[in-house]
Structures are given as C-alpha cells and as structure tokens.
C-alpha cells in the first residue's frame, strides 16, 4: 500500500482517500495499484456495503495522471507509461462494473484520470466547487480513461465541444453532460459521507442533495450542435467562426491553440466511441491511441510546455491541421498485436 492512498472504515462504508494534495492528488502507478487492491478486497468483504472515493487537501478529487512522470518515461521509450495506462484503464472498467455501490465525491478539480476514477461509478456527486474536464488536447493527448465514451454520450455535440476545447464543466454542466448524478453543497459533504456509515447511498443522497445550479452549456446547445456536427475539424472551425456567436469564436481560438494531431484524433475517437458502445471496447481503443501518443512528438512537447518549462508555447508537429493526414490519424487506431488492453 502506498501512503498516497489512505484507506479507512466508517461503519458500513469503506473510504478510499487519494492523498497527494501538493500534486492535486495526481495519480501515480502505485496509487492505481492501491485503489485496485482495495476494491478487490472490499468486493469480497461482506462488512463493506459501500465504497466512497474522495481526495485530500480540499482543492480537488484528482487532477489526472502524473504527467511529468509520463513525459519523462515517454522520452525513454514509454514502457512504464504503457503499463500505467493498461492498469489504469482496467481499473476504470472495474469501477464501472463494481458489485457494490461506489460513491465518488467530485469536489473541486476532477480532471483526466480523476474522471476515470469517479465518473464510471454508480453515485457521482458534484459541488459548487467542482471543475470537471477532459483536458488532454492541451498536452497533445486524446481523452482517455473512458472519457471518450462519456463525451460521446453527452447530449448533442456537447461532448465534441468539451473534448476539442478541453473546457471545464461546473456542477450544472457535469450533470447535464452525464458526468455526475447529484449536487451536494460543499458544506454538506461531511454530513453526506458520514451518513454513508449507516445509510445506503440512495438514502444519503435523499437527505443531503439539493437542486443543482443551472447548466450554462444548455443555453449554448444551438450553435454547439450545429457547428460540431461537421465531419472534419477544419469544417467545425469554419462553422464556429462564421456563426456570429462570440462564444463560438472563443471556442475556435481554443481549438486552434491545441495540437492539430490531437484534435483530429480526438474527433475521430469520439465518433468511433459512439459506434463501439461498451466501455471495455472504448478503453481498448483508448489504449491504442494513448500508446501511439507516447511515440509522438506532440505529447512530450505539450507536457514540456505546460508542466516542465511552463512557457505555454508548444511547437506542434505537424504545426497545422492541413498537414495532419488521414493516415496520420489512422495510425493512432492501428492494432498493436500482442500489446492490446
């Protein structure tokens, strides 16, 4: 067991606390292993009725994977990162089919790998402090941890908008887009999680949940659905720039700043996820895509610009959407022989 994951029992509830607060509880391989071992043990323990996932530090559940470690490993061949992705995605699948109620408290920053540990659970709680996102295109990666399926299943083209721009959702938007189920004000979280010691999750939710704030994205559905229904990223950008909506122009600027390869692969991944259907099939696709990204220029460069040197000036290669060919995109989805999820 790693000290970065704390386990405790409170009555009928088993609590998993991600405890790496100085790094916003960013996930290491050891943390993935520790969560998996706890879930396996508690699945067979009749005294544990409910599992509760929270994050230490008060700023968020989890900001995602430790991308600095992924950057360093990718530069030396990527074997460690591939093993991390494999175990992480298998954990995401386990959470989705866990035999006991799994309550995820998505308070504060919940992004990337944090979404994978929470949004596949059976009871997903957000607060007024929640900031939920799949921000992978910011670093030259593609939404993973089952996030491409969650995005693909969001109403209309909201998921395409969120995936390409890497925009964050507040509580209302997370509920609208299917990433969460209930709104509990942050001031009531201690009472809610404490009640799980004696109550089943449905009873606890009934006692502590409140109506969620309005979803800002709901009012944007018109231009989002019309613009993002296009078949290519280039056409999406044309529609965003031509529709005369200030928020659409801002979205176009956000997409243009991302890795051209990553946004094209993301669009393809979301469209394919709609057809694949099952989480396991989508996770298998995401494993192929993430492994291909480890071999690319843009992932290392994106993390360098955002986290290592922090100059926020990535030099993508290819540098433009026009230079990213269909063959470049297809390479991300190619079978990996013996190295499949």
MOTA-V140477 format. One record per residue. N is the residue number from 1. RES is the residue in one letter. SS is DSSP state (h for helix, s for strand, l for the rest). Layout:
BEGIN
n = [N N]
res = [RES RES]
ss = [SS SS]
END
This chain:
BEGIN
n = [1 2 3 4 5 6 7 8 9 10 11 12 13 14 15 16 17 18 19 20 21 22 23 24 25 26 27 28 29 30 31 32 33 34 35 36 37 38 39 40 41 42 43 44 45 46 47 48 49 50 51 52 53 54 55 56 57 58 59 60 61 62 63 64 65 66 67 68 69 70 71 72 73 74 75 76 77 78 79 80 81 82 83 84 85 86 87 88 89 90 91 92 93 94 95 96 97 98 99 100 101 102 103 104 105 106 107 108 109 110 111 112 113 114 115 116 117 118 119 120 121 122 123 124 125 126 127 128 129 130 131 132 133 134 135 136 137 138 139 140 141 142 143 144 145 146 147 148 149 150 151 152 153 154 155 156 157 158 159 160 161 162 163 164 165 166 167 168 169 170 171 172 173 174 175 176 177 178 179 180 181 182 183 184 185 186 187 188 189 190 191 192 193 194 195 196 197 198 199 200 201 202 203 204 205 206 207 208 209 210 211 212 213 214 215 216 217 218 219 220 221 222 223 224 225 226 227 228 229 230 231 232 233 234 235 236 237 238 239 240 241 242 243 244 245 246 247 248 249 250 251 252 253 254 255 256 257 258 259 260 261 262 263 264 265 266 267 268 269 270 271 272 273 274 275 276 277 278 279 280 281 282 283 284 285 286 287 288 289 290 291 292 293 294 295 296 297 298 299 300 301 302 303 304 305 306 307 308 309 310 311 312 313 314 315 316 317 318 319 320 321 322 323 324 325 326 327 328 329 330 331 332 333 334 335 336 337 338 339 340 341]
res = [X X X X X X X X X X X X X X X X X X X X X X X X X X X X X X X X X X X X X X X X X X X X X X X X X X X X X X X X X X X X X X X X X X X X X X X X X X X X X X X X X X X X X X X X X X X X X X X X X X X X X X X X X X X X X X X X X X X X X X X X X X X X X X X X X X X X X X X X X X X X X X X X X X X X X X X X X X X X X X X X X X X X X X X X X X X X X X X X X X X X X X X X X X X X X X X X X X X X X X X X X X X X X X X X X X X X X X X X X X X X X X X X X X X X X X X X X X X X X X X X X X X X X X X X X X X X X X X X X X X X X X X X X X X X X X X X X X X X X X X X X X X X X X X X X X X X X X X X X X X X X X X X X X X X X X X X X X X X X X X X X X X X X X X X X X X X X X X X X X X X X]
ss = [l l l l s s s s s s l l s s s s s s l l h h h l l l s l h h h h h h h h h h h h h h h l l l l l l s s s s s s l l l l s s s l l s l h h h h h h h h l l l l h h h h h h h h h h h h h h h h h h l l l l s s s s s s l l s s s l h h h h h h l l l l s s s s l l l l s s s l l h h h h l l l l l l l h h h h h h h l l l l h h h h h h h h l l l s l h h h h h h l l l l l s s l l h h h h h h h h h h l l l l l h h h h h h h h l l l l l l l h h h h h h h h h h h h h l l l l h h h h h h h h h h l l l h h h h h h h h h h h l l l h h h h h h h h h h h h h h h h h l l h h h h h h h h h h h h h h h h l l h h h h h h h h h h h h l l l l l l l l l l l l h h h l l h h h h h h l l l l l l l l l l]
END
